[in-house]
Amino acid sequence: MSPPLRKVLVIHTSGGIGDVLLSTCVVNALREAYQCQVDFLCQTRTAAALRDNPQITRRYEWPERRPQDIRSWLHWARLLRAEKYDATLVLWSNTQVAWLTLLAGIPVRVGQDSRLAYSFLYTHKVRVRSEHGDDQSHWSEILLDYVRALGVSPGPAQVTLQIPEPAAQRASKLLADLPGPGPVVAFHPFKGPPVPLERWPLSVFAGWLAHIRYELGARIVVTGSPGEKAYADQIVQLAGPENVLNLAGQTDLATLAALSQQVDAFICPDSGPMHVAAAAGARVLGIYALEEDFPRRWAPLTPRARVLRPQPPGCRPGCRKPSCPDFRCYATVSPQHVVTELRALLNGEPDAPPLRPAPT
């Protein structure tokens, strides 16, 4: 193990909510190994994943992807230098962030290897397994390699998501409007894809919902962001509004997490909200239809989950989310397949591969 660390900065300034939430396993491992102060630098758009986290002392936020001018960089360098950090772990590297850690005078700098432009700036280099053909290791284990670079042997990955009581109360109030009897199933049919509404497979998702309602007698809650509300409205219209509560646009991250705790199951394509629900302790059915989804790497980090992966995936060879013309891969997931997996989840049947330990 490296010499005792008093104050550590974790940096994760890219990716989405799920990426940043999973990186709390690094915070927890550092706290357990060193009993040190851990601060975190992230983007404003992902900061909600860390809000009220008791293991993080100070959270810095970049309002944009990264500062764009030299004056901003010097401001950040002076700010971080004044904090006298003993070490920093950069979980998503780029040239600007690597130089920032050097300019901030942080003596121990852990970051990605194999990059000519900046890896030489790190004192401890990490071989990122996913870039070298590993599609079996869970992302939390890949992140813990940054802690291992310090000579620490962390235990199982532990993810922390703090849900404040007001969020739990908001979720309860929203669910009070749900009509009828039967198990409550939340469905978040979005992945944050940068595609027009007409290309997202709304009718496929509507077919899943109709089948869940008919086969299981379930009550359905549909969630989504304000920008996704138009998608959700059309899905509900296609599935039929009976026993459906459309909450798209009405939940922030904390309320969504609380809502996932209060329903009987949470269904979602591989996405940030799926990882939020898993961290909240919900029963989660993750659907991994895209070729690039990598279900073992991005499985919900909870034993109360099942993973649905069509075999083979229905994507065209080399298909990628931003350029996919029709997302035909989701049509290969039949409504009956969804119902079968959901029934097993509701019955408490664990998924076959023991992919992950329980979060905290």
N, C-alpha and C positions, 0 to 999 in steps of 0.2 A: 504494500500500500504506500502511496505517496505520503509526505509529511502531513500532519494534521492541517486541515483547512478550516479557517474561521468564517470565511465569507465567499460565497460562490455565486456567479451569475450564469444562468442558463439562457441561451439565446435561440429563439425559434421564430424567424420572421418571414416564413413562407407557409405554404400549405393551407389547410382549412381548419375548421373547428375540431374535427376528429383527430387530425395530426397533433394539434396543440394539446388537446385533452389527453391523448395517449402519452405525450411527453411528460405528464406529471409523474409517471413511473420513475423518471430520472430524478425528479425533485425528491420523491420519497426515498429512493435509494441513497441519495447524497445525505439526506437528513439522518437516515439510519446509520450510515457509515461514520459520519463526522459530527453529528449533532451541531451542524453549522447553520448559519443564516444562508438562505437561498433566495435570491431575487430572480426575476424573470423579465426578459425583453421580448415582446411579441408585437404583432400588428393590432391596431385598434379593432379591426374586424373580427379577430379571433380571441380578443381579451375576455369575452364572456365565459369562455371555457375555464378560466382561471379565477374568476371573481369569487371573493370570499374564501379562497383556498387557504386553510389555516397553516399549511406548510410553506407558503410563500410570503416573505416579509414585505417585499416591495415589488410592484409590477410597473415596468416601463412600457409605454405604448408608442409605436410609430403610427402617425395618422395616415401615411401612405405606405406603399410597398417598401420604400426605403428613402432616406433623405437624398435629394438630387443635386445639391450644390456643396462646394467645399466648406462654405461657412456653416452649414448645418452639420456636416461631418465633424468639424472642429468643435462645435458646441457639444455634440454627443461624446466625443473623445474626452473633452474636459469634464463633462458630467460624470462619466464612468471612472475616469482617473481619480477624481476626488473621493470616490467611494472606496478606493484601495482594495479591490477584490484580489483574493489569493488565486483564484482560478476561474475560468469560464469554459463552458461546454457549448459549442456551437452545433446545434442539432440539424441545421439545414444551411449549409455553407454557400457563400458566394464571395467574390473577390472583395467587395466593399466591406462586408461584415468581417472578413478575416483581417483586413487592414485596420478596421476599427478596434478590434481587440488588441492589436499591437500598439496602436496609438494611445489606447487607454492605459497602457503600462501594466497589463495583467500578466503576471509572470508565468502561470500555467495556463496554456491555451490548447484545448482539445477540439479537434475538428477533423474533417474528412480528408482522406489521403487521395492520391491519384489525380490531383488537379495541378497542372503546371503553373497556373496563374496565382495560386494562393496556398497550396498545401504546405509549402516550405515555411509559412508564417506560424504554423502550429507546432507547439512543443511536443504534443502527443497526438499521433495520427491514427485515425480509425478507418479500417477497411470496411466499407459499407457493403454488407453481404448481398443486398438486393441488386447491387450494380455488378455483381460478379456471378450471376446465374442462380442465386438462391431465391426460390419462390415458395419455400416451405416454412421458413422461420417467421414467427409472428413479428409484426412491426415493433411491438414493445420490446422484444428480445434484441432486435437490431438497435433500438435506441439505448438499451442497457449496455451495449458495447462501448458507448462513450464513458460510462462509469467504470467499466472493466479496464479501460485504458489507463485509469489512475491506480490500478492494482487492487481494486475493490472487487469482491465476489458477491454481487447482489443476490438476494433471494428472488422468489417469483415476482413478476411485475405486479405492481399495485398502482391502480389509477384512482385519483381522488377527484370527486365532483361534489362541491358543496351546494346543497339546495336550501335556500332560506325559507323560513316558515311562511312569509307572505306569498311566495311562489306556490307552496303547497296549498294554501288557502285559495289562491286564484284558480288553480287546477280543479280543486273540488267544486268550486262555484260553477266553472264552465261545464263540468261533467254532470252537474245536477240537472241540466236541461236535456240529458239523453233520454229518449223515450223507450218504453217497453222493457221486458225482461230479457234474460240471456246473458252470456259472457260478453264482456266489453273488449273489443279488439281495436286498437289504434293502428292506423295505416298512414305512413308518411311516404307518398309515392314519388318522391323527388330525390334527385342526386346532384342538384345544382348544375345541370349541364347548360353550356352556352349555346342553346339551340332554340329555334322558334317553337312556339306552342304546337304548331301543326306537325312537327316531327317527333314529338314525345308520344309514346304509345298509350294514349288515354283510354282507348277502348279495351286494351288488354287489361289494364288495371281495374277498369270498371267491371270486367268479366270476373276477375278474382273476387272483388267485393260482393258481387251478386251471389257468387257461389258460396262464399263464406257465410253470408247471411242465410242462405237457403239450407245449406248442409248442417251448419252448427247452431242455427237459431241465434246468431250473434248480433249484437248491436255494434255499429261501426262508428269510429271517430276518425275523421280525416284531418290531417294537420299539414301545415306548410307555411312558408314565409309570406309576407304581404305581396311580394312579387310573384309568388306562385299561386295566388288565390284564384286567378282565372283558370289555371290548369285544374285545380281542385273542384271548382264549380262545375266544369264540364264532366269530370269523372263522376261526380255525384249525380249529375243529370243523366248520364248514360247508365249508371248502375241502378238508378231509382232512389228517391230520397227516403223511402221507408226505413225507419230505425237507423238513420244515418245522421250524425251530428258533424257539420262542417265547421271546423275551427281554424281553417287556414287563415293566416294573417292575424290571429288573436293570441299567439303564444310567443313570448321571448324564450331564450334558451333555458332559463331556470324553470319557467312554467312548463315548458315541454318536458323537461326532465321529471318534474313532479307529476305531470300527467301520466308519463310512462310508468311510474311507480304505482299509480292508482287504477290502471286498467289491467285486464287479465293477460294481455299479450300485445306486443308492439311489432309490427311488420314494416320492413323498410328495405329498399335496395341499399347496397353497400354505400354508406355516406356518413357525414358528420352526425346527423340526428340518430342514426343507428348506434354509433359509439356513445352518444350522450345517454341513450336509453340503457345501454349495457352498463355504463358506469353508475347509473342510478339504481341498478339492481333489478331492472325489469326483465320479464321473459321476452326474449327477442328472437324473431325469425328474420335472418339476414338473407336477402336474395341476391345472388351473384351471377347475373346472366351475361354480362359483358366479358369478352375474352380477356380484357385487361383488368378484371376485378381482383384476381389472385385471392381466393377465399381463405387460404391458410394464413397468408400475410395479414389480411384485414378482417379476420373473424372477430365477432363480438367478444370482448374480453370479459367473459362471464361464463360460469357453468350452466346458467339458465338460458341457453341459446341453442338454436338449431340453424344449420347452414343449408340453404337450398342452392344447388349448382346443377344446371342442366348438363347432361352428358350426351354428346359433346356440346359446348356452347354454340349458340346459333349465329355467331358473328361471321361475317366475311373475313377471310385471312387478312391480318394486318389492320382490321377495323379499329378505329379509335373514337372515343366519345365526341370530341369537337366536330369531327367530320362525318359521323354516321348519318346516312340519309333517312333511315326509318326505324332504327332500334328494333329490328326484327327479332333479335335474340330474346327479347322478353316474351315474344309470342311462343317460344319453345317451352316456356314454363306454363303448363296447363293449370286451369283453375283447380282441378282435382288434386294435382301435385301440391299446390299451395295448401289446400284443405287438409291433406294427409299430414303434411309437416306441422301445420298449425294444431291439429288435433293431438299429435304426439307431444308438442310443446305444452299444450294446456294440461295434458296428462302427466307432465313432469318427467317425460322420457328424455334423458340426456342425449346429445348428439354423439355419433359414433366415435369420431377421433377426439382424444383428449387434448384439445388444442391449447388450452389456457387455464390458469388458475383464477380464483375469484378476486375481483377488485375490492378495495376498501371503500 
